[in-house]
Amino acid sequence: MSRSVSFAEVPCFYAMVEIAQDPALAGRPVLVGGDPRKRGLVQSASPEAVAAGVETEMPVMEALRLCPTARTLRTNVRLYRETSRLLLACMRLETGRLEPFGLGAAFFEAGAAADPVELAARLRARVWAELGLPLRVGIATGKFLARLAAEDSGGAGVRQVPPGGEEAYLAPLPLTRLEGVGRKTAATLAELGARTIGDVAALGRERLEEVFGTHGLRIHALATARDDAPVRAARHPQSLTREVTVRGEAGDRGILLEYLTDLVRDLAEELRRQALTAGQVALKLRYADQVLSTRSVALGVPTAQASELGAAAAHLLERTQAGSRAVRTIGVQVSRLAPAGEADRQLDLFPKG
């Protein structure tokens, strides 16, 4: 029985996050990137801007010449990372195990008992309802094909390449859609007479290896749908982190404790939302002179309680030079995460003496 791999992504992730934050931008061309006055580059563009010819990594000024009505926004990495965290948490409620791919996408396997198309529909509905973000899903027998199928999902938002239909799907596609085929490789393949992925497959394994070496073997494998890369999925994130820049480079330990309390409260809420507990707490300080200091402690019993996590973080703060040295940023990480109740079930294996 062939496996079923799904790839779910929010296309144009940065731009879509900005539009979700400001619905007035919906339907308008949006560019996200660096400062155009400093030769900044486009990092994300909405579908309307892409339709006008805008591409990622092109200078923002050039993009504005192609699409003069576009709204330009500066990159807000903190917002995108936070949204990515919410997106993955939302997806895990439907799929359980994910392999994140960048900030706005993930691979997963539906499992033998689930209909992958129905799962994709539920996933899209949940992400839209909770985050206001459009999700597209591709389903195939391998990771590369699943990514292509997601890109080709169109208005339906879901496309499946059925087992046995891989060759028919791949053959007419332009060879530039092969992963790892850039301009130089595409030019060489064109010299060999290849224009489509089907043409590349027809060149044969030996010829591609002769021209490109081991890279040619990878190209041939993808062109013939021989992609057995595993989905390295986990049921939950391995750690959660919160960090904040301290206003005024605080040297007062009491002020730092207030920041710490807010960070821990936010982490505890996220742990409860994902039904997780943490077995370790780490504190990260960056002093005003840019020197980084980290401290960590393992908890006796995993917990999601803000009071217990906060006590551990406060203890770690006591082990730093905070108070005698000004602090620029403060962060807290919880790790050794496990489903809530798992530790209790393990402890129950041992009788009370």
C-alpha positions as CSV (number, residue, x, y, z in Angstrom):
1,M,0.0,0.0,0.0
2,S,1.4,3.4,-1.0
3,R,1.8,6.1,1.6
4,S,-0.1,9.4,1.6
5,V,1.8,12.5,2.3
6,S,0.2,15.9,2.7
7,F,1.7,19.3,2.4
8,A,-0.2,22.3,3.8
9,E,0.9,25.9,3.4
10,V,-0.3,29.4,3.7
11,P,0.9,30.9,0.3
12,C,2.6,34.2,0.4
13,F,2.8,33.8,4.2
14,Y,4.2,37.2,5.2
15,A,1.7,39.0,3.0
16,M,-1.2,36.9,4.1
17,V,-0.4,37.5,7.8
18,E,-0.4,41.2,7.2
19,I,-3.7,41.0,5.4
20,A,-5.2,39.0,8.2
21,Q,-4.0,41.7,10.6
22,D,-5.6,44.5,8.5
23,P,-8.6,43.2,6.5
24,A,-8.6,46.6,4.6
25,L,-5.7,45.2,2.6
26,A,-7.8,42.3,1.3
27,G,-7.9,42.3,-2.5
28,R,-5.1,44.8,-2.8
29,P,-1.5,44.2,-4.0
30,V,0.8,44.0,-0.9
31,L,4.6,43.9,-0.8
32,V,6.5,42.9,2.3
33,G,10.2,43.5,2.4
34,G,13.0,45.9,3.2
35,D,13.2,49.6,3.0
36,P,13.0,50.6,-0.7
37,R,15.2,53.6,0.0
38,K,18.0,51.2,1.1
39,R,17.6,48.9,-1.9
40,G,15.5,46.5,0.2
41,L,14.2,43.3,-1.4
42,V,10.7,41.8,-1.6
43,Q,10.3,38.9,0.8
44,S,6.6,38.2,0.2
45,A,3.9,39.5,-2.2
46,S,0.2,39.0,-2.3
47,P,-1.4,37.1,-5.2
48,E,-2.5,40.5,-6.7
49,A,1.2,41.7,-6.7
50,V,2.4,38.4,-8.1
51,A,-0.1,38.6,-10.9
52,A,1.5,42.0,-11.8
53,G,4.9,40.3,-12.2
54,V,6.3,40.8,-8.8
55,E,8.7,38.1,-7.6
56,T,10.4,37.5,-4.2
57,E,14.0,38.7,-3.9
58,M,13.5,41.5,-6.5
59,P,14.2,45.0,-5.3
60,V,11.2,46.7,-3.8
61,M,11.6,49.7,-6.1
62,E,11.5,47.4,-9.2
63,A,8.4,45.8,-7.8
64,L,6.7,49.1,-7.4
65,R,7.4,50.0,-11.0
66,L,5.6,46.8,-12.0
67,C,2.8,47.3,-9.5
68,P,2.6,51.0,-8.6
69,T,-0.6,50.7,-6.5
70,A,0.9,48.1,-4.1
71,R,1.0,48.8,-0.4
72,T,4.5,48.3,0.9
73,L,5.1,47.0,4.4
74,R,8.3,46.4,6.3
75,T,9.1,42.9,7.4
76,N,7.8,42.1,10.9
77,V,9.6,38.8,11.7
78,R,8.3,38.7,15.3
79,L,4.7,38.8,14.1
80,Y,5.3,36.1,11.5
81,R,7.0,33.8,14.0
82,E,4.1,34.2,16.5
83,T,1.6,33.5,13.7
84,S,3.6,30.5,12.7
85,R,3.4,29.2,16.2
86,L,-0.4,29.6,16.2
87,L,-0.7,28.1,12.8
88,L,1.1,24.9,13.7
89,A,-0.8,24.6,17.0
90,C,-4.1,25.0,15.1
91,M,-3.0,22.3,12.5
92,R,-2.0,19.9,15.3
93,L,-5.5,19.9,16.6
94,E,-6.5,18.2,13.4
95,T,-3.4,16.2,12.4
96,G,-1.5,15.5,15.6
97,R,2.0,15.0,14.0
98,L,3.6,17.6,11.8
99,E,7.0,18.3,10.2
100,P,7.2,22.1,10.0
101,F,8.6,23.5,6.7
102,G,9.5,27.1,7.1
103,L,7.2,29.4,9.0
104,G,3.9,28.9,7.1
105,A,3.9,25.2,6.0
106,A,4.2,21.6,7.2
107,F,4.2,18.1,6.0
108,F,2.0,15.4,7.6
109,E,0.6,11.9,7.0
110,A,-3.1,11.3,7.4
111,G,-2.8,7.8,8.6
112,A,-4.5,4.6,7.3
113,A,-7.8,5.3,9.0
114,A,-8.3,8.9,7.7
115,D,-9.4,10.2,4.3
116,P,-6.7,12.7,3.4
117,V,-9.0,14.9,1.3
118,E,-11.5,15.2,4.1
119,L,-8.7,15.9,6.6
120,A,-7.4,18.6,4.3
121,A,-10.9,20.2,4.1
122,R,-11.2,20.3,7.9
123,L,-7.7,21.7,8.3
124,R,-8.4,24.5,5.8
125,A,-11.7,25.4,7.5
126,R,-10.1,25.4,11.0
127,V,-7.2,27.6,10.0
128,W,-9.5,30.1,8.2
129,A,-11.9,30.2,11.1
130,E,-9.3,30.6,13.8
131,L,-6.6,32.7,12.1
132,G,-8.2,34.1,9.0
133,L,-5.4,32.6,6.8
134,P,-6.0,30.8,3.5
135,L,-4.5,27.3,3.5
136,R,-3.8,25.1,0.5
137,V,-3.1,21.4,0.7
138,G,-1.4,19.0,-1.7
139,I,-1.7,15.2,-1.3
140,A,0.6,12.6,-3.0
141,T,2.8,9.6,-2.4
142,G,5.9,11.8,-1.7
143,K,6.9,15.1,-0.2
144,F,8.0,16.8,-3.4
145,L,4.9,15.8,-5.3
146,A,2.7,17.0,-2.4
147,R,4.3,20.4,-2.6
148,L,3.7,20.7,-6.3
149,A,0.1,19.6,-5.8
150,A,-0.5,22.3,-3.2
151,E,0.9,24.9,-5.6
152,D,-1.6,23.6,-8.3
153,S,-4.6,23.4,-5.9
154,G,-6.2,26.4,-7.4
155,G,-9.5,27.8,-6.1
156,A,-10.4,24.5,-4.5
157,G,-7.4,24.7,-2.1
158,V,-6.9,20.9,-2.2
159,R,-5.4,18.7,-4.9
160,Q,-4.5,15.0,-4.7
161,V,-2.2,13.2,-7.1
162,P,-3.5,9.6,-6.8
163,P,-1.1,6.6,-6.6
164,G,-0.3,5.6,-10.1
165,G,-1.0,9.0,-11.5
166,E,2.4,10.6,-10.7
167,E,3.9,10.2,-14.2
168,A,0.9,11.7,-15.9
169,Y,0.9,14.6,-13.5
170,L,4.6,15.4,-13.7
171,A,5.3,14.8,-17.4
172,P,3.9,18.1,-18.9
173,L,5.2,20.4,-16.1
174,P,8.1,22.7,-17.0
175,L,11.4,21.4,-15.8
176,T,12.0,24.5,-13.7
177,R,9.5,23.2,-11.2
178,L,11.9,20.4,-10.3
179,E,13.3,21.0,-6.9
180,G,17.0,21.9,-7.2
181,V,16.8,23.0,-10.8
182,G,17.9,26.6,-11.0
183,R,18.7,28.7,-14.1
184,K,22.1,27.1,-14.8
185,T,20.9,23.5,-14.5
186,A,17.8,24.4,-16.5
187,A,20.0,25.8,-19.3
188,T,22.1,22.6,-19.4
189,L,19.0,20.4,-19.5
190,A,17.6,22.6,-22.3
191,E,20.8,22.0,-24.2
192,L,20.1,18.2,-23.8
193,G,16.7,18.7,-25.4
194,A,14.6,18.7,-22.2
195,R,11.8,21.3,-21.7
196,T,9.4,19.4,-19.4
197,I,9.8,17.1,-16.4
198,G,8.8,14.2,-18.7
199,D,11.7,15.1,-21.0
200,V,14.0,15.0,-18.0
201,A,12.8,11.6,-17.0
202,A,13.3,10.4,-20.6
203,L,17.0,11.3,-20.5
204,G,17.6,8.5,-18.1
205,R,19.4,8.0,-14.9
206,E,22.8,7.3,-16.3
207,R,22.8,10.3,-18.6
208,L,21.8,12.7,-15.8
209,E,24.4,11.3,-13.5
210,E,27.0,11.7,-16.3
211,V,26.2,15.3,-16.7
212,F,25.4,16.4,-13.2
213,G,27.0,13.8,-10.9
214,T,25.1,12.9,-7.7
215,H,22.8,15.9,-8.3
216,G,21.6,14.3,-11.5
217,L,20.5,11.2,-9.5
218,R,18.4,13.4,-7.3
219,I,16.9,15.2,-10.4
220,H,16.0,11.8,-11.9
221,A,14.5,10.5,-8.7
222,L,12.2,13.5,-8.5
223,A,11.3,13.5,-12.2
224,T,10.2,9.9,-11.9
225,A,8.4,10.4,-8.6
226,R,10.9,8.2,-6.7
227,D,10.8,10.3,-3.6
228,D,11.0,8.3,-0.4
229,A,12.1,11.1,1.9
230,P,10.4,10.4,5.3
231,V,8.0,12.8,7.0
232,R,9.9,13.6,10.3
233,A,6.8,14.5,12.3
234,A,6.4,15.1,16.0
235,R,3.2,15.1,18.0
236,H,4.0,18.5,19.5
237,P,6.7,21.1,19.5
238,Q,9.9,20.3,21.4
239,S,10.1,23.6,23.1
240,L,8.3,27.0,23.4
241,T,10.0,30.3,23.8
242,R,8.9,33.8,24.7
243,E,11.3,36.8,24.6
244,V,10.9,40.6,24.9
245,T,13.1,43.7,24.6
246,V,13.3,45.5,27.9
247,R,12.4,49.2,27.7
248,G,15.2,51.4,28.8
249,E,17.7,48.5,29.4
250,A,16.5,47.8,32.9
251,G,18.9,47.1,35.7
252,D,16.2,46.8,38.4
253,R,15.6,43.1,39.2
254,G,12.0,43.9,40.3
255,I,11.2,45.3,36.8
256,L,12.8,42.2,35.2
257,L,10.6,40.0,37.4
258,E,7.5,41.7,36.0
259,Y,8.7,41.0,32.5
260,L,9.4,37.4,33.5
261,T,5.9,37.0,35.0
262,D,4.3,38.1,31.8
263,L,6.4,35.8,29.7
264,V,5.8,32.8,31.9
265,R,2.0,33.5,32.0
266,D,1.9,33.5,28.2
267,L,3.9,30.2,28.1
268,A,1.7,28.5,30.6
269,E,-1.4,29.5,28.7
270,E,0.1,28.1,25.5
271,L,1.0,24.8,27.3
272,R,-2.5,24.5,28.5
273,R,-3.9,25.3,25.1
274,Q,-1.8,22.5,23.5
275,A,-2.4,20.1,26.5
276,L,1.3,19.9,27.2
277,T,3.6,20.1,30.3
278,A,7.2,21.2,30.5
279,G,10.0,19.4,32.3
280,Q,12.7,22.1,31.9
281,V,12.8,25.9,32.1
282,A,15.6,28.0,30.7
283,L,16.2,31.8,31.1
284,K,18.1,33.9,28.5
285,L,19.4,37.4,29.2
286,R,21.2,39.7,26.8
287,Y,22.9,42.5,28.7
288,A,23.2,46.0,27.4
289,D,26.8,45.2,26.2
290,Q,25.4,42.4,24.0
291,V,26.8,39.6,26.3
292,L,24.4,36.6,26.4
293,S,23.7,34.7,29.5
294,T,21.7,31.5,29.8
295,R,20.6,29.4,32.8
296,S,18.4,26.3,32.9
297,V,16.9,23.9,35.4
298,A,15.1,20.6,35.2
299,L,11.8,20.4,37.0
300,G,11.2,17.5,39.4
301,V,7.7,17.0,38.0
302,P,6.6,18.3,34.6
303,T,4.0,21.1,34.9
304,A,2.0,23.7,33.0
305,Q,1.3,25.9,36.0
306,A,2.4,29.5,35.7
307,S,3.3,29.6,39.4
308,E,5.7,26.7,39.3
309,L,7.2,27.7,36.0
310,G,7.5,31.3,37.3
311,A,9.3,30.1,40.5
312,A,11.8,28.2,38.5
313,A,12.4,31.2,36.2
314,A,12.8,33.5,39.2
315,H,15.3,31.2,40.7
316,L,17.3,31.2,37.5
317,L,17.2,35.0,37.5
318,E,18.9,35.0,40.9
319,R,21.8,33.1,39.3
320,T,22.5,35.9,36.9
321,Q,24.1,39.4,37.1
322,A,20.7,41.0,36.6
323,G,20.4,43.9,39.0
324,S,24.1,44.8,38.8
325,R,24.2,44.8,34.9
326,A,21.7,46.5,32.6
327,V,19.6,44.0,30.6
328,R,18.5,44.6,27.0
329,T,16.4,41.4,26.3
330,I,14.9,38.7,28.5
331,G,13.5,35.4,27.4
332,V,12.1,32.2,28.8
333,Q,12.0,28.8,27.2
334,V,10.2,25.7,28.3
335,S,11.3,22.3,26.9
336,R,11.1,18.6,27.5
337,L,7.5,18.9,26.5
338,A,5.1,16.0,26.9
339,P,1.3,15.5,26.7
340,A,-0.4,16.5,29.9
341,G,-1.0,13.5,32.2
342,E,1.8,11.5,30.6
343,A,4.1,12.0,33.6
344,D,1.2,11.1,36.0
345,R,0.6,7.9,34.1
346,Q,4.3,7.0,34.3
347,L,4.4,7.7,38.1
348,D,1.3,5.5,38.6
349,L,3.4,2.5,37.4
350,F,5.3,2.7,40.7
351,P,3.3,1.6,43.8
352,K,3.3,3.9,46.8
353,G,5.4,2.4,49.6
